[in-house]
Amino acid sequence: MRLNKFIASCGACSRREADKLIESGRITVNGTVPSPGLSVSEGDTVLLDGKEIKAKASFTYLAYYKPVGVTCTEKDVHAKRTVIEDIGLDKRVTYAGRLDKDSEGLLIMTDDGNLIEAMMRGSKKHEKEYEVTVDKDISGDFLNKMANGVYLPELDKTTRGCKVTKTGKRSFNIILTQGLNRQIRRMASACGAEVVSLKRIRVMNIRLSDYDLVPGKYRPIKAKDLEKLRSDCGLE
C-alpha cells in the first residue's frame, strides 16, 4: 500500500495531508525518512513525530449538525467554538467539506481518511445541497445566473453549473458539485444579493432530515447509508 494511503487508513489524516507530513520529514519508515511514492508492507514500522501509527480495525462515521457560530477547524486559538470541541469525542475525527462559521447544517465526521479523500475529490462531482435565504426578492434572472455559473473575481474562477430551485420570495435550494471557499455567499453577492441564512441539508446520499438532529448533536451514520456512501465514493 502506498505510504500516504496507509497513513490515511490509520485515521491520522487525509491522503493530501499525509503527503504534506511526508514532505516535511515528520514521517519515518523503519527508522528512515521515506522517498515520495514509497509503498509499505505488513511489518514495516511507520512513525509520525516519533510515535507509531497503526492500521485501524474500525472507524467512526457521524452525521453532525453544525450550529451557527462553530468554526470548522481542529485547532484555532481565535475561534470561540470549534467543531471538535463541540462534538467532544475522545478520538480524532474530522470533516469532509467545511461550512463557514455563519452557516449551519450537515457535516460528515469520520476518522476514515480514505473516505474523506474520496468525498473531497472535486472531479467526481459529489453533490451537496443547501437551503438559502437572501436579503432581496428572488427573480428569474437571479436563478438563471446562479444556475448557469457565476464568475467570482476574488477567486478568478467561474462556478460550475448547478441546480437552483426557488422555495420562497427570498429563499432557494441549491445543489453544488464543487466546494469553493464561501461559494454560495460569493455567488449570491455577485448576483446582487447577500445571504441571510445558509443550511446544508444533504451530503451525497446522507440527508440531515433522516437523522432527527438539532444543532450541536450527532448520530452514527446508518449502515445502509454508509454502504451507499462508500460505494458512491468508489471504496467498495
C-alpha positions in Angstrom: 0.0 0.0 0.0 1.3 3.5 -0.8 2.5 5.3 2.3 0.1 8.2 2.1 -2.9 5.8 1.7 -1.6 3.8 4.7 -1.4 6.9 6.9 -4.9 7.9 5.9 -6.2 4.4 6.6 -4.9 4.7 10.1 -7.1 7.7 10.7 -4.2 10.1 11.2 -5.3 12.5 8.4 -6.4 12.6 4.7 -4.1 11.4 1.9 -3.4 15.0 0.9 -2.4 15.9 4.4 -0.3 12.7 4.6 1.7 13.9 1.6 2.5 17.1 3.4 3.6 15.2 6.5 5.9 13.0 4.3 7.3 16.1 2.5 8.0 17.8 5.8 10.0 14.9 7.1 7.7 14.1 10.0 7.2 10.5 8.8 9.8 7.8 9.1 9.5 4.2 7.8 11.7 1.6 9.6 13.8 4.5 11.0 14.5 6.4 7.8 12.8 9.3 6.0 10.9 7.9 3.1 11.1 9.0 -0.6 7.9 10.2 -2.3 5.7 7.4 -3.6 7.1 4.7 -1.2 4.9 1.7 -0.5 4.8 0.0 2.8 4.1 -3.7 3.7 2.9 -5.6 6.8 5.7 -5.5 9.3 7.0 -2.0 8.4 7.1 0.5 11.3 5.7 3.9 10.4 6.2 6.8 12.9 4.7 10.2 12.9 6.7 12.6 15.0 8.3 9.6 16.7 5.1 7.9 17.6 4.0 4.7 15.8 0.8 4.8 13.7 -1.1 1.6 13.0 -4.0 0.5 10.8 -7.3 0.9 12.5 -9.6 -2.1 13.0 -12.7 0.1 12.7 -13.8 3.7 12.0 -16.2 6.2 13.3 -18.8 7.7 10.9 -21.1 10.5 12.2 -23.8 12.8 10.9 -23.3 16.1 12.8 -25.5 19.2 12.8 -23.0 22.1 12.9 -24.6 25.2 14.6 -24.1 28.8 13.5 -21.1 30.2 15.3 -19.0 27.0 15.4 -15.8 27.1 13.4 -14.7 24.2 11.1 -11.2 23.7 12.4 -9.4 21.3 14.7 -7.3 24.0 16.5 -7.7 27.7 16.3 -6.8 30.0 19.2 -9.0 32.7 17.8 -12.2 30.5 17.4 -14.7 30.8 20.3 -16.0 27.3 19.5 -14.6 24.7 17.1 -16.3 21.6 15.6 -14.0 19.3 17.6 -14.8 21.0 20.9 -18.5 21.0 20.1 -18.6 17.2 19.4 -16.4 16.4 22.4 -15.3 12.9 21.3 -12.3 11.2 22.9 -10.9 10.3 19.5 -9.8 12.3 16.5 -12.4 12.8 13.8 -12.5 15.4 11.0 -14.9 16.6 8.3 -15.2 16.3 4.5 -16.2 19.7 3.2 -16.2 22.6 5.7 -19.0 25.0 6.5 -18.1 28.6 7.4 -18.8 29.9 10.9 -22.0 31.7 9.9 -23.5 28.7 8.2 -25.2 25.6 9.7 -26.1 22.1 8.8 -24.8 18.7 8.0 -21.1 17.7 8.3 -19.9 14.1 7.8 -17.4 13.5 10.6 -15.0 10.5 10.5 -11.6 9.2 11.2 -11.5 7.3 7.8 -9.0 9.3 5.8 -9.6 7.4 2.6 -13.3 8.3 2.7 -12.6 11.9 3.3 -10.1 11.9 0.4 -12.7 10.3 -1.9 -15.5 12.7 -0.9 -13.3 15.7 -1.4 -12.2 14.7 -4.9 -13.7 17.5 -7.0 -13.5 15.7 -10.3 -16.2 13.2 -9.0 -18.8 16.0 -8.7 -20.3 14.7 -5.5 -23.5 16.6 -4.6 -24.1 18.9 -1.6 -27.5 20.5 -1.1 -28.3 23.7 0.7 -31.2 25.8 1.9 -30.5 29.5 1.4 -32.3 32.8 2.3 -31.1 36.1 0.9 -31.9 39.8 1.7 -33.8 40.5 -1.6 -36.7 39.1 -3.5 -35.5 36.4 -6.0 -36.1 37.0 -9.7 -35.9 34.5 -12.6 -32.7 36.3 -13.7 -31.1 35.7 -10.4 -31.9 32.0 -10.5 -30.6 31.7 -14.1 -27.4 33.4 -13.2 -26.8 31.2 -10.2 -27.6 28.1 -12.1 -25.5 28.8 -15.2 -22.2 29.6 -13.5 -21.0 32.8 -11.8 -17.6 34.4 -12.3 -16.0 35.1 -8.9 -13.3 37.7 -9.5 -11.8 37.4 -6.0 -11.1 33.7 -6.8 -10.7 34.2 -10.5 -13.0 31.2 -11.1 -16.3 30.6 -12.7 -18.6 28.2 -10.8 -19.9 25.0 -12.3 -23.4 25.0 -13.5 -25.8 23.8 -10.7 -29.4 23.2 -9.9 -31.2 26.1 -8.2 -34.9 25.9 -7.1 -36.9 28.8 -5.7 -38.7 27.9 -2.5 -40.0 31.3 -1.4 -39.9 35.0 -2.2 -36.3 35.2 -0.8 -35.3 31.6 -0.4 -34.0 28.8 -2.7 -32.4 25.4 -2.6 -29.1 24.9 -4.4 -27.2 21.7 -5.3 -23.4 22.1 -5.8 -20.8 19.7 -7.1 -17.8 21.7 -6.1 -16.6 23.4 -2.9 -15.0 26.8 -3.4 -14.4 29.0 -0.4 -17.7 30.6 0.8 -19.0 29.7 -2.7 -22.8 30.3 -2.2 -22.2 33.6 -0.4 -19.9 34.8 -3.1 -22.2 33.6 -5.9 -25.2 35.4 -4.4 -23.2 38.6 -3.8 -22.1 38.5 -7.5 -25.7 38.3 -8.5 -26.8 41.3 -6.3 -27.9 39.7 -3.1 -26.5 38.9 0.3 -27.0 35.6 2.2 -29.0 35.9 5.4 -29.0 32.2 6.3 -27.4 29.1 4.8 -28.0 25.5 5.8 -26.5 22.3 4.3 -29.2 19.7 4.2 -27.5 16.9 2.3 -24.1 15.5 1.5 -24.3 12.9 -1.3 -26.9 10.4 -0.1 -26.8 11.5 3.6 -29.7 13.8 4.5 -29.9 15.8 7.6 -33.7 15.2 7.8 -33.1 11.4 8.1 -31.1 11.8 11.4 -33.5 13.8 13.5 -30.8 16.2 14.6 -30.8 19.5 16.3 -27.8 22.0 16.2 -24.8 20.7 18.1 -25.9 17.0 18.1 -24.7 14.0 16.1 -25.7 10.4 15.4 -23.8 7.4 13.9 -24.4 7.1 10.1 -26.8 4.2 9.4 -25.2 1.1 8.0 -27.2 1.2 4.7 -26.4 4.9 4.2 -22.7 4.2 4.9 -22.6 1.3 2.5 -24.0 3.5 -0.3 -21.8 6.5 0.6 -18.7 4.3 0.4 -19.9 2.7 -2.8 -20.6 6.1 -4.5 -17.1 7.1 -3.5 -15.6 4.1 -5.1 -14.5 2.4 -1.9 -16.5 -0.8 -2.2 
